[in-house]
């Protein structure tokens, strides 16, 4: 349920509505807008008489939200959520964000080389795993805290925002000290304890879709984060598991288009993990932008043949540069610019 206040409603009237919601056994979630305040009602899975709310001073409208995911639904908030990170990059809205970097942070030289060419190409967010959840316990697990420190160093040197994965509750606290965006991987999409924890931390969170998760399950996972008071959530489509073996996973581009209609949250596409093949990353990236993705997260490495993890899907530096230029042209046909650091806007030049 969503209570929309009158534009002239006072703070006292809004507070009174919240008090009534609490007295009914639910939690209010005020959302100030440019012209008026909307108040979400959390926990109202069962029906109840809303007449007490409709008659309160300052209440303009009471809207029943039918989706099981209340706070992240498009019914709850019509306008797109736009998340601004430390370097002024805005994720959501008109801008297309390019995130790039290696699967794993391996060394200072490797990361700084990558950060330099990612920034020069037009990327604004540096990705890199410090803690790596691997299928095999014998595979490279990441540099841990040392990797986080290197990421922070790259941010200072090249002006890139940082996104890196947290694997557990303790790790999330450490990641939050260094990163601008906390990434939750596909394996943790339904780790409800971790979802709640990052919701309480309050930093932007990128939530990857689970390997076999439906869109509804994905949005309900996001709801766990939102229910803790954090609506700075970025959804990431990274492909789902199927019986096919032509690609690593199946990139569900239709889900990107669908979820943009279902939620106000920004959606990022991960063609690297979806395809598992560097020769397919570019065309799938273009398709993702065409159906409405708000950005791309791309794996790239100075020398993918020597990468300690996911080398076959990592782009060479020149390929990453080509991808950014192709993304720029694809976005321009839709009237969307690539995001730039510093809060500026690039120009969407029609091709």
HULINKA-V259964 format. One record per helix or strand. SS is the DSSP state (a for helix, b for strand). FROM is the first residue (numbers start at 1). LEN is the number of residues. Records with the same first field share a line. If there is no record, write none. Layout:
SS=FROM-LEN + FROM-LEN
This chain:
b=2-4 + 27-6 + 37-6 + 59-5 + 73-1 + 83-2 + 90-3 + 95-7 + 104-1 + 125-3 + 129-1 + 161-5 + 181-4 + 204-5 + 233-5 + 240-1 + 250-1 + 263-1 + 266-4 + 295-6 + 315-1 + 338-2 + 345-1
a=11-13 + 51-4 + 108-14 + 145-14 + 169-10 + 186-3 + 192-10 + 215-12 + 253-10 + 271-5 + 278-13 + 304-3 + 311-3 + 317-17 + 341-3
